[in-house]
Amino acid sequence: MAGTVDILTRAVAGMQPNADQLEFEPRLPEKLRALRFHLRHRVQHVAVSLEHDRPRLATRTCHTASEIQVNVAGHVIRLTGGEERDVQLQEVPSARAEAES
């Protein structure tokens, strides 16, 4: 089961957590409409919803959690507790489109 979660978060969502920020390079397969999961980064609870053209990130209200920085396909945003943000992407390549090129 852990391997499945790892494949989805790393390969499909393109998630790379590091000390400074969370990074996402989403590569959703054409037939997968969305991928949703929750994670915890630097004490902040983050709800991640990835769609082909509009990733959405939301954080829980938490008075002790500090601001986090998130990079989604080159779009850098900062989130504090209780925020929800859509990241409008021009085009996020699907796994199939990359395989065809």
URTA-V760286 format. One record per residue. N is the residue number from 1. PSI is psi in whole degrees, -180 to 180 (NA if undefined). Layout:
# URTA-V760286
n = [N/N]
psi = [PSI/PSI]
This chain:
# URTA-V760286
n = [1/2/3/4/5/6/7/8/9/10/11/12/13/14/15/16/17/18/19/20/21/22/23/24/25/26/27/28/29/30/31/32/33/34/35/36/37/38/39/40/41/42/43/44/45/46/47/48/49/50/51/52/53/54/55/56/57/58/59/60/61/62/63/64/65/66/67/68/69/70/71/72/73/74/75/76/77/78/79/80/81/82/83/84/85/86/87/88/89/90/91/92/93/94/95/96/97/98/99/100/101]
psi = [-42/-33/-37/-45/-42/-44/-45/-44/-37/-50/-47/-49/-21/32/132/98/141/-179/-35/-36/165/138/137/133/79/137/69/132/150/-40/-8/111/-36/160/126/136/166/149/171/124/119/50/-8/129/126/128/125/128/112/125/173/-36/-5/89/146/133/136/143/151/153/124/120/-16/-11/139/170/143/155/135/133/114/106/43/-8/111/128/158/137/137/176/136/14/153/129/137/142/110/116/144/-55/124/116/136/162/-37/-42/-38/-39/-31/-22/NA]
